[in-house]
């Protein structure tokens, strides 16, 4: 017998919804569980195989600042999925945040980002690009107050950062590790 959600109560309904779920476990134990619900998301790591660099963004993240005073988080372009297909969402986010028009995407995974609290499943992609694919300024959307800074980081440095704790965002760390595993030749000195 599977657990049963007997009901939910919405305690906040904004960008995300926060719910309290009344759960009955298979042994009959009743529990209350908090759920953050905002739907699916995407993240993409754009990388230039010729120049051997990746494009990441940084921006203020209030939760990180609240937790330990971190003023900016370096991360892969990401956002909520508004489109029917995750690939379309990845291309939109990459353009809005970095100014890059991405072509083909390499799927890495669809994974739960924080299954203990959130309903979010994130589609993760790698995307090769060329210098000529920069088509816009990036920086995010002004009406969303994103204030994004775009960073081109050499792949050798990105590997060092993933090894020494310089990448603190888990989706970005996973994407960097996937790039290193799938395309190790990009990290070898020429």
Backbone as JSON Lines, residues from 0, in Angstrom:
{"i":0,"aa":"X","n":[0.85,-1.19,0.0],"ca":[0.0,0.0,0.0],"c":[0.89,1.25,0.0]}
{"i":1,"aa":"X","n":[0.55,2.2,-0.81],"ca":[1.29,3.45,-0.9],"c":[0.75,4.46,0.12]}
{"i":2,"aa":"X","n":[1.57,5.44,0.47],"ca":[1.05,6.53,1.31],"c":[-0.12,7.22,0.59]}
{"i":3,"aa":"X","n":[-0.97,7.88,1.36],"ca":[-2.13,8.59,0.8],"c":[-2.08,10.03,1.29]}
{"i":4,"aa":"X","n":[-2.24,10.97,0.35],"ca":[-2.41,12.37,0.74],"c":[-3.92,12.59,0.89]}
{"i":5,"aa":"X","n":[-4.35,12.8,2.13],"ca":[-5.78,12.93,2.44],"c":[-6.3,14.33,2.15]}
{"i":6,"aa":"X","n":[-5.4,15.28,2.05],"ca":[-5.81,16.65,1.75],"c":[-4.63,17.59,1.85]}
{"i":7,"aa":"X","n":[-4.82,18.78,1.3],"ca":[-3.79,19.81,1.39],"c":[-4.46,21.13,1.75]}
{"i":8,"aa":"X","n":[-3.67,21.98,2.38],"ca":[-4.13,23.33,2.72],"c":[-3.09,24.29,2.2]}
{"i":9,"aa":"X","n":[-3.51,25.27,1.38],"ca":[-2.61,26.28,0.84],"c":[-2.36,27.33,1.93]}
{"i":10,"aa":"X","n":[-1.08,27.57,2.24],"ca":[-0.74,28.59,3.23],"c":[-0.15,29.84,2.58]}
{"i":11,"aa":"X","n":[0.26,29.73,1.31],"ca":[0.73,30.89,0.55],"c":[0.55,30.57,-0.93]}
{"i":12,"aa":"X","n":[0.09,31.55,-1.69],"ca":[-0.08,31.36,-3.13],"c":[0.46,32.6,-3.84]}
{"i":13,"aa":"X","n":[1.7,32.52,-4.33],"ca":[2.36,33.6,-5.04],"c":[3.15,33.02,-6.19]}
{"i":14,"aa":"X","n":[4.43,33.45,-6.32],"ca":[5.3,32.86,-7.35],"c":[5.35,31.35,-7.14]}
{"i":15,"aa":"X","n":[5.43,30.94,-5.9],"ca":[5.31,29.54,-5.5],"c":[4.09,29.39,-4.62]}
{"i":16,"aa":"X","n":[3.6,28.16,-4.56],"ca":[2.54,27.86,-3.6],"c":[3.16,27.03,-2.49]}
{"i":17,"aa":"X","n":[2.76,27.3,-1.27],"ca":[3.2,26.51,-0.13],"c":[1.98,25.83,0.46]}
{"i":18,"aa":"X","n":[2.1,24.52,0.6],"ca":[0.99,23.69,1.04],"c":[1.38,22.93,2.31]}
{"i":19,"aa":"X","n":[0.38,22.58,3.09],"ca":[0.54,21.61,4.16],"c":[-0.28,20.41,3.74]}
{"i":20,"aa":"X","n":[0.39,19.26,3.63],"ca":[-0.29,18.03,3.2],"c":[-0.54,17.15,4.42]}
{"i":21,"aa":"X","n":[-1.74,16.56,4.46],"ca":[-2.1,15.58,5.48],"c":[-1.87,14.21,4.85]}
{"i":22,"aa":"X","n":[-0.83,13.5,5.32],"ca":[-0.4,12.25,4.7],"c":[-0.66,11.09,5.67]}
{"i":23,"aa":"X","n":[-1.21,10.01,5.13],"ca":[-1.34,8.77,5.89],"c":[-0.36,7.76,5.3]}
{"i":24,"aa":"X","n":[0.55,7.28,6.14],"ca":[1.56,6.32,5.72],"c":[0.96,4.91,5.68]}
{"i":25,"aa":"X","n":[1.62,3.96,5.0],"ca":[1.08,2.6,4.89],"c":[0.77,1.93,6.23]}
{"i":26,"aa":"X","n":[1.52,2.3,7.28],"ca":[1.25,1.69,8.6],"c":[0.16,2.41,9.38]}
{"i":27,"aa":"X","n":[-0.47,3.44,8.74],"ca":[-1.55,4.18,9.37],"c":[-1.12,5.45,10.07]}
{"i":28,"aa":"X","n":[0.16,5.67,10.2],"ca":[0.67,6.89,10.83],"c":[0.26,8.1,10.0]}
{"i":29,"aa":"X","n":[-0.26,9.14,10.69],"ca":[-0.64,10.38,10.01],"c":[0.44,11.43,10.23]}
{"i":30,"aa":"X","n":[0.81,12.09,9.14],"ca":[1.87,13.1,9.17],"c":[1.4,14.37,8.5]}
{"i":31,"aa":"X","n":[1.99,15.48,8.88],"ca":[1.83,16.74,8.16],"c":[3.16,17.02,7.47]}
{"i":32,"aa":"X","n":[3.11,17.37,6.19],"ca":[4.32,17.66,5.43],"c":[4.13,18.96,4.66]}
{"i":33,"aa":"X","n":[5.18,19.8,4.67],"ca":[5.16,21.05,3.93],"c":[5.64,20.78,2.5]}
{"i":34,"aa":"X","n":[4.98,21.43,1.54],"ca":[5.31,21.27,0.12],"c":[5.4,22.64,-0.52]}
{"i":35,"aa":"X","n":[6.54,22.89,-1.2],"ca":[6.69,24.09,-2.03],"c":[6.39,23.64,-3.45]}
{"i":36,"aa":"X","n":[5.48,24.34,-4.13],"ca":[5.02,23.89,-5.45],"c":[5.09,25.04,-6.45]}
{"i":37,"aa":"X","n":[5.96,24.9,-7.45],"ca":[5.97,25.9,-8.52],"c":[6.19,25.29,-9.9]}
{"i":38,"aa":"X","n":[6.2,24.0,-10.0],"ca":[6.26,23.37,-11.31],"c":[7.66,23.04,-11.78]}
{"i":39,"aa":"X","n":[7.76,22.69,-13.06],"ca":[9.01,22.24,-13.65],"c":[9.94,23.41,-13.94]}
{"i":40,"aa":"X","n":[11.23,23.07,-14.08],"ca":[12.24,24.08,-14.35],"c":[13.28,23.49,-15.3]}
{"i":41,"aa":"X","n":[14.16,24.35,-15.78],"ca":[15.24,23.93,-16.68],"c":[16.53,24.63,-16.27]}
{"i":42,"aa":"X","n":[17.64,24.03,-16.66],"ca":[18.95,24.66,-16.53],"c":[19.81,24.19,-17.69]}
{"i":43,"aa":"X","n":[20.69,25.07,-18.17],"ca":[21.53,24.74,-19.32],"c":[22.93,25.32,-19.09]}
{"i":44,"aa":"X","n":[23.94,24.52,-19.43],"ca":[25.32,24.99,-19.37],"c":[25.82,25.21,-20.79]}
{"i":45,"aa":"X","n":[25.85,26.46,-21.26],"ca":[26.41,26.75,-22.58],"c":[27.94,26.69,-22.52]}
{"i":46,"aa":"X","n":[28.54,26.03,-23.51],"ca":[30.0,25.97,-23.57],"c":[30.46,26.09,-25.01]}
{"i":47,"aa":"X","n":[31.59,26.74,-25.18],"ca":[32.18,26.95,-26.5],"c":[33.35,25.98,-26.64]}
{"i":48,"aa":"X","n":[33.2,24.92,-27.45],"ca":[34.27,23.93,-27.57],"c":[35.51,24.46,-28.27]}
{"i":49,"aa":"X","n":[35.39,25.49,-29.1],"ca":[36.55,26.06,-29.78],"c":[37.39,26.91,-28.84]}
{"i":50,"aa":"X","n":[36.73,27.82,-28.16],"ca":[37.46,28.7,-27.23],"c":[37.64,28.06,-25.86]}
{"i":51,"aa":"X","n":[37.02,26.9,-25.66],"ca":[37.1,26.14,-24.41],"c":[36.74,27.0,-23.2]}
{"i":52,"aa":"X","n":[35.5,27.48,-23.24],"ca":[34.97,28.24,-22.12],"c":[33.49,27.92,-21.95]}
{"i":53,"aa":"X","n":[32.99,28.23,-20.79],"ca":[31.56,28.08,-20.5],"c":[31.01,29.43,-20.09]}
{"i":54,"aa":"X","n":[29.71,29.58,-20.23],"ca":[29.05,30.82,-19.84],"c":[28.17,30.53,-18.63]}
{"i":55,"aa":"X","n":[28.45,31.23,-17.55],"ca":[27.64,31.17,-16.34],"c":[27.14,32.57,-16.04]}
{"i":56,"aa":"X","n":[26.21,32.65,-15.14],"ca":[25.67,33.95,-14.73],"c":[25.8,34.06,-13.22]}
{"i":57,"aa":"X","n":[25.76,35.28,-12.73],"ca":[25.67,35.48,-11.28],"c":[24.62,36.54,-11.03]}
{"i":58,"aa":"X","n":[23.97,36.38,-9.88],"ca":[22.97,37.35,-9.47],"c":[22.71,37.2,-7.98]}
{"i":59,"aa":"X","n":[22.08,38.21,-7.42],"ca":[21.7,38.17,-6.0],"c":[20.62,37.12,-5.81]}
{"i":60,"aa":"X","n":[20.78,36.3,-4.77],"ca":[19.79,35.29,-4.4],"c":[19.46,35.51,-2.92]}
{"i":61,"aa":"X","n":[18.25,36.0,-2.66],"ca":[17.86,36.34,-1.28],"c":[18.01,35.15,-0.32]}
{"i":62,"aa":"X","n":[17.63,33.91,-0.68],"ca":[17.81,32.82,0.28],"c":[19.27,32.59,0.67]}
{"i":63,"aa":"X","n":[20.19,32.65,-0.3],"ca":[21.61,32.47,0.01],"c":[22.12,33.61,0.9]}
{"i":64,"aa":"X","n":[21.66,34.82,0.62],"ca":[22.06,35.96,1.43],"c":[21.52,35.81,2.86]}
{"i":65,"aa":"X","n":[20.27,35.39,2.97],"ca":[19.65,35.18,4.28],"c":[20.39,34.09,5.06]}
{"i":66,"aa":"X","n":[20.76,33.0,4.38],"ca":[21.38,31.87,5.06],"c":[22.78,32.17,5.58]}
{"i":67,"aa":"X","n":[23.61,32.84,4.74],"ca":[24.99,33.03,5.2],"c":[25.67,34.3,4.68]}
{"i":68,"aa":"X","n":[24.88,35.23,4.15],"ca":[25.45,36.49,3.69],"c":[26.02,36.46,2.29]}
{"i":69,"aa":"X","n":[25.86,35.35,1.55],"ca":[26.34,35.27,0.18],"c":[25.58,36.3,-0.66]}
{"i":70,"aa":"X","n":[26.33,37.18,-1.33],"ca":[25.68,38.26,-2.08],"c":[25.34,37.89,-3.52]}
{"i":71,"aa":"X","n":[26.11,36.96,-4.11],"ca":[25.83,36.51,-5.47],"c":[26.14,35.02,-5.57]}
{"i":72,"aa":"X","n":[25.38,34.34,-6.43],"ca":[25.62,32.92,-6.68],"c":[25.96,32.76,-8.16]}
{"i":73,"aa":"X","n":[27.07,32.06,-8.42],"ca":[27.49,31.75,-9.79],"c":[26.75,30.49,-10.2]}
{"i":74,"aa":"X","n":[26.04,30.57,-11.33],"ca":[25.21,29.42,-11.71],"c":[24.97,29.36,-13.22]}
{"i":75,"aa":"X","n":[24.51,28.2,-13.65],"ca":[24.1,28.0,-15.03],"c":[22.78,28.74,-15.25]}
{"i":76,"aa":"X","n":[22.54,29.24,-16.46],"ca":[21.24,29.85,-16.75],"c":[20.12,28.85,-16.46]}
{"i":77,"aa":"X","n":[19.08,29.33,-15.8],"ca":[17.99,28.44,-15.38],"c":[16.73,29.24,-15.14]}
{"i":78,"aa":"X","n":[15.62,28.54,-15.07],"ca":[14.36,29.19,-14.77],"c":[13.2,28.22,-14.83]}
{"i":79,"aa":"X","n":[12.04,28.74,-14.56],"ca":[10.83,27.93,-14.63],"c":[10.46,27.64,-16.07]}
{"i":80,"aa":"X","n":[9.88,26.49,-16.28],"ca":[9.47,26.07,-17.61],"c":[8.07,26.6,-17.9]}
{"i":81,"aa":"X","n":[7.99,27.51,-18.87],"ca":[6.7,28.06,-19.3],"c":[6.23,27.43,-20.59]}
{"i":82,"aa":"X","n":[7.15,26.79,-21.32],"ca":[6.87,26.23,-22.63],"c":[6.41,24.78,-22.52]}
{"i":83,"aa":"X","n":[5.95,24.24,-23.66],"ca":[5.53,22.84,-23.7],"c":[6.73,21.9,-23.63]}
{"i":84,"aa":"X","n":[7.85,22.32,-24.23],"ca":[9.04,21.47,-24.29],"c":[10.17,22.08,-23.48]}
{"i":85,"aa":"X","n":[10.86,21.29,-22.66],"ca":[11.96,21.83,-21.87],"c":[13.08,22.44,-22.7]}
{"i":86,"aa":"X","n":[13.32,21.9,-23.9],"ca":[14.36,22.47,-24.76],"c":[14.05,23.92,-25.12]}
{"i":87,"aa":"X","n":[12.78,24.21,-25.39],"ca":[12.38,25.59,-25.69],"c":[12.64,26.5,-24.5]}
{"i":88,"aa":"X","n":[12.33,26.03,-23.31],"ca":[12.57,26.81,-22.1],"c":[14.05,27.06,-21.87]}
{"i":89,"aa":"X","n":[14.88,26.05,-22.13],"ca":[16.33,26.21,-21.96],"c":[16.86,27.26,-22.92]}
{"i":90,"aa":"X","n":[16.4,27.22,-24.16],"ca":[16.85,28.22,-25.15],"c":[16.39,29.63,-24.75]}
{"i":91,"aa":"X","n":[15.15,29.76,-24.27],"ca":[14.64,31.07,-23.85],"c":[15.45,31.62,-22.69]}
{"i":92,"aa":"X","n":[15.65,30.8,-21.66],"ca":[16.41,31.26,-20.49],"c":[17.83,31.65,-20.88]}
{"i":93,"aa":"X","n":[18.48,30.83,-21.72],"ca":[19.85,31.15,-22.13],"c":[19.89,32.5,-22.85]}
{"i":94,"aa":"X","n":[18.92,32.75,-23.72],"ca":[18.91,34.02,-24.44],"c":[18.66,35.19,-23.48]}
{"i":95,"aa":"X","n":[17.65,35.07,-22.62],"ca":[17.32,36.15,-21.69],"c":[18.49,36.46,-20.76]}
{"i":96,"aa":"X","n":[19.14,35.41,-20.25],"ca":[20.16,35.61,-19.23],"c":[21.56,35.84,-19.78]}
{"i":97,"aa":"X","n":[21.89,35.24,-20.95],"ca":[23.26,35.36,-21.47],"c":[23.35,36.04,-22.83]}
{"i":98,"aa":"X","n":[22.23,36.16,-23.53],"ca":[22.25,36.72,-24.88],"c":[22.62,35.7,-25.95]}
{"i":99,"aa":"X","n":[22.77,34.43,-25.58],"ca":[23.15,33.39,-26.54],"c":[21.93,32.75,-27.18]}
{"i":100,"aa":"X","n":[21.99,32.55,-28.49],"ca":[20.99,31.77,-29.21],"c":[21.56,30.36,-29.34]}
{"i":101,"aa":"X","n":[20.97,29.43,-28.61],"ca":[21.47,28.07,-28.6],"c":[20.76,27.22,-29.64]}
{"i":102,"aa":"X","n":[21.5,26.34,-30.26],"ca":[20.95,25.38,-31.22],"c":[20.63,24.08,-30.51]}
{"i":103,"aa":"X","n":[21.38,23.04,-30.86],"ca":[21.07,21.73,-30.3],"c":[21.49,21.65,-28.84]}
{"i":104,"aa":"X","n":[20.71,20.88,-28.09],"ca":[20.95,20.7,-26.67],"c":[21.21,19.22,-26.4]}
{"i":105,"aa":"X","n":[22.07,18.98,-25.44],"ca":[22.38,17.62,-25.02],"c":[21.74,17.39,-23.65]}
{"i":106,"aa":"X","n":[20.77,16.5,-23.6],"ca":[20.08,16.23,-22.34],"c":[21.0,15.52,-21.36]}
{"i":107,"aa":"X","n":[21.0,16.0,-20.13],"ca":[21.77,15.37,-19.06],"c":[20.85,14.55,-18.17]}
{"i":108,"aa":"X","n":[19.76,15.15,-17.71],"ca":[18.85,14.45,-16.79],"c":[17.59,15.28,-16.58]}
{"i":109,"aa":"X","n":[16.57,14.61,-16.09],"ca":[15.42,15.26,-15.46],"c":[15.45,14.77,-14.03]}
{"i":110,"aa":"X","n":[15.62,15.69,-13.09],"ca":[15.84,15.29,-11.71],"c":[15.06,16.18,-10.74]}
{"i":111,"aa":"X","n":[14.76,15.61,-9.58],"ca":[14.15,16.39,-8.5],"c":[15.23,17.3,-7.93]}
{"i":112,"aa":"X","n":[14.94,18.58,-7.75],"ca":[15.95,19.48,-7.2],"c":[16.02,19.4,-5.68]}
{"i":113,"aa":"X","n":[14.91,19.31,-5.0],"ca":[14.86,19.19,-3.54],"c":[13.62,18.38,-3.15]}
{"i":114,"aa":"X","n":[13.66,17.04,-3.34],"ca":[12.45,16.23,-3.17],"c":[11.89,16.21,-1.76]}
{"i":115,"aa":"X","n":[12.65,16.65,-0.78],"ca":[12.14,16.68,0.58],"c":[11.2,17.83,0.86]}
{"i":116,"aa":"X","n":[11.17,18.83,-0.02],"ca":[10.32,20.0,0.22],"c":[9.6,20.48,-1.04]}
{"i":117,"aa":"X","n":[10.18,20.24,-2.24],"ca":[9.68,20.88,-3.46],"c":[9.18,19.89,-4.49]}
{"i":118,"aa":"X","n":[8.18,20.31,-5.26],"ca":[7.67,19.52,-6.39],"c":[8.51,19.73,-7.65]}
{"i":119,"aa":"X","n":[9.52,20.6,-7.58],"ca":[10.28,20.96,-8.77],"c":[11.08,19.78,-9.34]}
{"i":120,"aa":"X","n":[10.83,19.51,-10.63],"ca":[11.68,18.64,-11.42],"c":[12.39,19.55,-12.42]}
{"i":121,"aa":"X","n":[13.7,19.34,-12.58],"ca":[14.48,20.2,-13.44],"c":[15.08,19.39,-14.58]}
{"i":122,"aa":"X","n":[14.88,19.88,-15.81],"ca":[15.53,19.31,-16.98],"c":[16.86,20.01,-17.14]}
{"i":123,"aa":"X","n":[17.94,19.23,-17.23],"ca":[19.29,19.76,-17.3],"c":[19.9,19.46,-18.66]}
{"i":124,"aa":"X","n":[20.55,20.47,-19.25],"ca":[21.12,20.36,-20.59],"c":[22.53,20.93,-20.66]}
{"i":125,"aa":"X","n":[23.3,20.38,-21.58],"ca":[24.55,20.98,-22.03],"c":[24.29,21.53,-23.42]}
{"i":126,"aa":"X","n":[24.95,22.63,-23.79],"ca":[24.72,23.22,-25.11],"c":[26.01,23.83,-25.65]}
{"i":127,"aa":"X","n":[26.53,23.22,-26.71],"ca":[27.69,23.8,-27.39],"c":[27.22,25.04,-28.17]}
{"i":128,"aa":"X","n":[28.06,26.06,-28.19],"ca":[27.75,27.25,-28.96],"c":[29.05,27.78,-29.57]}
{"i":129,"aa":"X","n":[28.91,28.72,-30.48],"ca":[30.06,29.37,-31.11],"c":[30.0,30.87,-30.79]}
{"i":130,"aa":"X","n":[31.12,31.53,-30.97],"ca":[31.21,32.96,-30.66],"c":[30.14,33.77,-31.39]}
{"i":131,"aa":"X","n":[29.79,33.36,-32.61],"ca":[28.77,34.07,-33.39],"c":[27.35,33.88,-32.91]}
{"i":132,"aa":"X","n":[27.13,33.04,-31.91],"ca":[25.77,32.79,-31.4],"c":[25.31,33.84,-30.39]}
{"i":133,"aa":"X","n":[26.19,34.79,-30.06],"ca":[25.75,35.87,-29.16],"c":[24.88,36.8,-29.98]}
{"i":134,"aa":"X","n":[23.6,36.89,-29.6],"ca":[22.64,37.66,-30.37],"c":[21.98,38.78,-29.56]}
{"i":135,"aa":"X","n":[22.24,38.81,-28.28],"ca":[21.61,39.83,-27.44],"c":[22.51,40.16,-26.26]}
{"i":136,"aa":"X","n":[22.08,41.11,-25.44],"ca":[22.92,41.56,-24.34],"c":[22.92,40.61,-23.13]}
{"i":137,"aa":"X","n":[21.87,39.81,-22.98],"ca":[21.76,39.01,-21.76],"c":[21.46,39.91,-20.58]}
{"i":138,"aa":"X","n":[21.69,39.42,-19.39],"ca":[21.46,40.22,-18.19],"c":[20.12,40.02,-17.54]}
{"i":139,"aa":"X","n":[19.25,39.21,-18.14],"ca":[17.94,38.96,-17.54],"c":[16.91,39.98,-17.95]}
{"i":140,"aa":"X","n":[15.73,39.82,-17.38],"ca":[14.6,40.69,-17.7],"c":[14.48,41.8,-16.66]}
{"i":141,"aa":"X","n":[14.43,43.03,-17.14],"ca":[14.34,44.18,-16.24],"c":[13.08,44.11,-15.37]}
{"i":142,"aa":"X","n":[11.95,43.68,-15.95],"ca":[10.71,43.64,-15.17],"c":[10.72,42.55,-14.11]}
{"i":143,"aa":"X","n":[11.71,41.64,-14.15],"ca":[11.86,40.63,-13.1],"c":[12.99,40.99,-12.14]}
{"i":144,"aa":"X","n":[13.6,42.17,-12.35],"ca":[14.66,42.69,-11.46],"c":[15.78,41.66,-11.26]}
{"i":145,"aa":"X","n":[16.2,41.02,-12.37],"ca":[17.19,39.96,-12.25],"c":[18.61,40.48,-12.07]}
{"i":146,"aa":"X","n":[18.99,41.58,-12.71],"ca":[20.33,42.16,-12.56],"c":[21.42,41.1,-12.66]}
{"i":147,"aa":"X","n":[21.45,40.41,-13.78],"ca":[22.36,39.29,-14.01],"c":[23.66,39.77,-14.62]}
{"i":148,"aa":"X","n":[24.76,39.21,-14.13],"ca":[26.08,39.42,-14.72],"c":[26.46,38.14,-15.46]}
{"i":149,"aa":"X","n":[26.95,38.29,-16.7],"ca":[27.34,37.14,-17.52],"c":[28.85,36.95,-17.4]}
{"i":150,"aa":"X","n":[29.27,35.69,-17.21],"ca":[30.68,35.35,-17.05],"c":[31.1,34.31,-18.07]}
{"i":151,"aa":"X","n":[32.2,34.57,-18.79],"ca":[32.83,33.56,-19.62],"c":[34.0,33.01,-18.82]}
{"i":152,"aa":"X","n":[33.96,31.7,-18.54],"ca":[34.96,31.09,-17.68],"c":[35.68,29.98,-18.46]}
{"i":153,"aa":"X","n":[37.01,30.04,-18.53],"ca":[37.74,28.97,-19.2],"c":[37.4,27.61,-18.56]}
{"i":154,"aa":"X","n":[37.27,26.58,-19.4],"ca":[36.88,25.26,-18.9],"c":[37.87,24.71,-17.88]}
{"i":155,"aa":"X","n":[39.16,24.96,-18.07],"ca":[40.15,24.49,-17.09],"c":[39.88,25.12,-15.73]}
{"i":156,"aa":"X","n":[39.57,26.41,-15.72],"ca":[39.25,27.09,-14.45],"c":[37.95,26.55,-13.88]}
{"i":157,"aa":"X","n":[36.96,26.3,-14.72],"ca":[35.68,25.76,-14.26],"c":[35.87,24.4,-13.59]}
{"i":158,"aa":"X","n":[36.73,23.57,-14.15],"ca":[37.04,22.27,-13.54],"c":[37.67,22.47,-12.17]}
{"i":159,"aa":"X","n":[38.61,23.4,-12.06],"ca":[39.23,23.69,-10.76],"c":[38.17,24.14,-9.76]}
{"i":160,"aa":"X","n":[37.27,25.01,-10.21],"ca":[36.23,25.52,-9.31],"c":[35.31,24.4,-8.85]}
{"i":161,"aa":"X","n":[35.02,23.44,-9.73],"ca":[34.16,22.33,-9.33],"c":[34.87,21.41,-8.33]}
{"i":162,"aa":"X","n":[36.2,21.35,-8.41],"ca":[36.98,20.52,-7.5],"c":[37.25,21.18,-6.15]}
{"i":163,"aa":"X","n":[37.39,22.51,-6.15],"ca":[37.79,23.18,-4.9],"c":[36.65,23.87,-4.15]}
{"i":164,"aa":"X","n":[35.41,23.61,-4.56],"ca":[34.27,24.19,-3.85],"c":[33.87,25.57,-4.34]}
{"i":165,"aa":"X","n":[34.44,26.01,-5.46],"ca":[34.1,27.32,-6.0],"c":[32.74,27.37,-6.67]}
{"i":166,"aa":"X","n":[32.2,26.22,-7.02],"ca":[30.82,26.14,-7.54],"c":[29.95,25.65,-6.39]}
{"i":167,"aa":"X","n":[29.04,26.5,-5.94],"ca":[28.22,26.16,-4.78],"c":[26.77,25.86,-5.13]}
{"i":168,"aa":"X","n":[26.4,26.1,-6.37],"ca":[25.03,25.81,-6.84],"c":[25.01,24.38,-7.37]}
{"i":169,"aa":"X","n":[24.13,23.54,-6.82],"ca":[24.17,22.11,-7.12],"c":[23.83,21.8,-8.58]}
{"i":170,"aa":"X","n":[22.89,22.51,-9.19],"ca":[22.56,22.22,-10.6],"c":[23.75,22.54,-11.49]}
{"i":171,"aa":"X","n":[24.45,23.63,-11.17],"ca":[25.63,24.01,-11.94],"c":[26.75,23.01,-11.75]}
{"i":172,"aa":"X","n":[26.97,22.58,-10.53],"ca":[28.0,21.58,-10.25],"c":[27.71,20.3,-11.03]}
{"i":173,"aa":"X","n":[26.46,19.86,-11.02],"ca":[26.09,18.65,-11.76],"c":[26.35,18.82,-13.26]}
{"i":174,"aa":"X","n":[26.02,19.98,-13.81],"ca":[26.23,20.22,-15.24],"c":[27.72,20.28,-15.58]}
{"i":175,"aa":"X","n":[28.51,20.9,-14.73],"ca":[29.96,20.95,-14.98],"c":[30.54,19.53,-14.94]}
{"i":176,"aa":"X","n":[30.13,18.74,-13.97],"ca":[30.62,17.36,-13.88],"c":[30.17,16.54,-15.09]}
{"i":177,"aa":"X","n":[28.94,16.76,-15.56],"ca":[28.47,16.06,-16.76],"c":[29.3,16.45,-17.97]}
{"i":178,"aa":"X","n":[29.62,17.73,-18.12],"ca":[30.45,18.17,-19.24],"c":[31.84,17.53,-19.16]}
{"i":179,"aa":"X","n":[32.4,17.46,-17.97],"ca":[33.72,16.85,-17.79],"c":[33.7,15.36,-18.13]}
{"i":180,"aa":"X","n":[32.62,14.67,-17.76],"ca":[32.52,13.23,-18.04],"c":[32.24,12.94,-19.52]}
{"i":181,"aa":"X","n":[31.37,13.73,-20.11],"ca":[30.96,13.47,-21.49],"c":[31.94,14.01,-22.53]}
{"i":182,"aa":"X","n":[32.65,15.07,-22.19],"ca":[33.55,15.71,-23.15],"c":[34.91,16.01,-22.5]}
{"i":183,"aa":"X","n":[35.58,14.99,-21.99],"ca":[36.84,15.23,-21.26],"c":[37.93,15.88,-22.11]}
{"i":184,"aa":"X","n":[37.88,15.67,-23.43],"ca":[38.89,16.27,-24.31],"c":[38.91,17.79,-24.23]}
{"i":185,"aa":"X","n":[37.79,18.4,-23.84],"ca":[37.74,19.87,-23.76],"c":[38.54,20.41,-22.58]}
{"i":186,"aa":"X","n":[38.89,19.53,-21.66],"ca":[39.6,19.96,-20.46],"c":[41.09,19.63,-20.51]}
{"i":187,"aa":"X","n":[41.55,19.05,-21.64],"ca":[42.96,18.69,-21.81],"c":[43.67,19.88,-22.45]}
{"i":188,"aa":"X","n":[44.88,20.17,-21.93],"ca":[45.67,21.27,-22.49],"c":[45.95,21.01,-23.96]}
{"i":189,"aa":"X","n":[45.88,22.03,-24.79],"ca":[46.19,21.9,-26.22],"c":[47.66,22.01,-26.46]}
